[in-house]
């Protein structure tokens, strides 16, 4: 599989596997291990986590699986996020829903993630959401301490807009390596507001969460979804693709920002279809046909 260089010593697989719903797949540890090995066989080596996934459970579930075959750790890149706080039986100290990007919280979150994932380092740590109460000096200090200790190799952000990204980057002596943002043919916000352009300007590779728009394109009765289904079905037939989901992935993969879609499925056939989307190359006409269907009008 194609690999994308995020830093001199860090590359991700072009397709990333997301563990947001791991606790909902009802897998045995052996089932999940089989799925992890299947991803690796397909060339998917990058696995996306967050401390909050599964109500602060999914990192631990993944770590228990990784412990069954620890040698797999050297074959993968682990990404996780921190900064969101909410009440949970697994975090009894949390009293309310808020953001916490203090140095203390970041360091504690990383220690929890390392323990739960059963690893001694993270390949990349992201701040999960822009924090209106962020002290960038504390974030920078936490990042530097974690980097010097060898606990986190690289850092990035998630859901940051241009001003938020630039503000945090200005406090760091090393580059953020990614911005994980919502991107799909259905949700164009980060294309429209300059967030994708910022990634291109900074030579930063964006990770795309919800590349299938949470299934809205397949099931919604909204006019936008209907327009998109029509356009996607037409392009799928032209490409010989096996469904409009592959075209949705291919639409993102075609963009010159080198977008990395996150596939959040626990089913092998869906993961394989996402990987197969790498084989489909949209023409410029097809790419804009899908864009126009989403917008409901043609570009000026």
C-alpha positions, 0 to 999 in steps of 0.5 A: 500500500502507498505510504505517506511521509509525515516526518523524516522518521514517520510514515502512515499507511494511506488508509488508516484503521479507526478504533472508535467503535471497537467496544461495539463490535462484540469481538473476542480478543482473538477476533480483534487480533485476527482483524489487526493482522488482516489490516497489516496484511492489507498494508494498513499499519496506522491505527487511530485511537482516542482516550475517550473512545468506548467511554475510556475503554477502547485503548485498554481493549486494544492493548489486551489484544496487542499483548497476545502478540506483542511483536506486532507493535513494531509493525504499526503506528499508534495514534491517540488523542487527549483533551476531552473530559466527561463523566464516566465510571472509568474516570470517577475524578471527572465531574463535568464535560469540558476540555483540559489541555493543561500540562498535568492532564496531557501527561496523565492522559499519555501515561494512561494511554501507554498503560492501556495500549501496553506500549512504551511509546506513542507514534503520534499524540493529538489534541482532540479538540480546540480548547477555548481555555488552552494555555499553549505554553503548557501544551508546548511544555507537555509535548517537549517533555514527552518527546524528550522522554521518548514517550511520544514521537510526534504530535498533531491536532484534531478538529483545529481551524487555521487560527487555532493551528497557527497559534499552537504551532507558534509555541513549538520548536518542532512541527505538528505532523497532522490535523485530523478533521472531518472530511467527506463529499457530504461534509465540505466545511473543512474544504470551504473554510480553508482548513484543507488549504492550511494543511497544504500550506504547512505541508501537513497531511490531514487525516479524515474522520467520517469519510462516509459521513456517518452513513448519511449518503446511503440512507438520508432522505435529504435532497443533498444525500439524494443528489450525491447518491445519484452522482456517486452511483453514476461515477461508480458505474463509470469506474467499475467500483463495487459501490458508492462507498468506494467512490467516496473514499476515492474522491478524498484520495484523489485530492492533492492534499494527500488525505488519509481516510480513517476506516472505522469498521470492524468488518473485513469486507468493508476494510478491503473495499476501502483499500480497493478504492486506492485503485480507482482514479477519478477524472477531474470531471468526475471529482467536480461532478460529485462536488457539484452534487454535494453543493447543489450548484456548480462552481462559479 
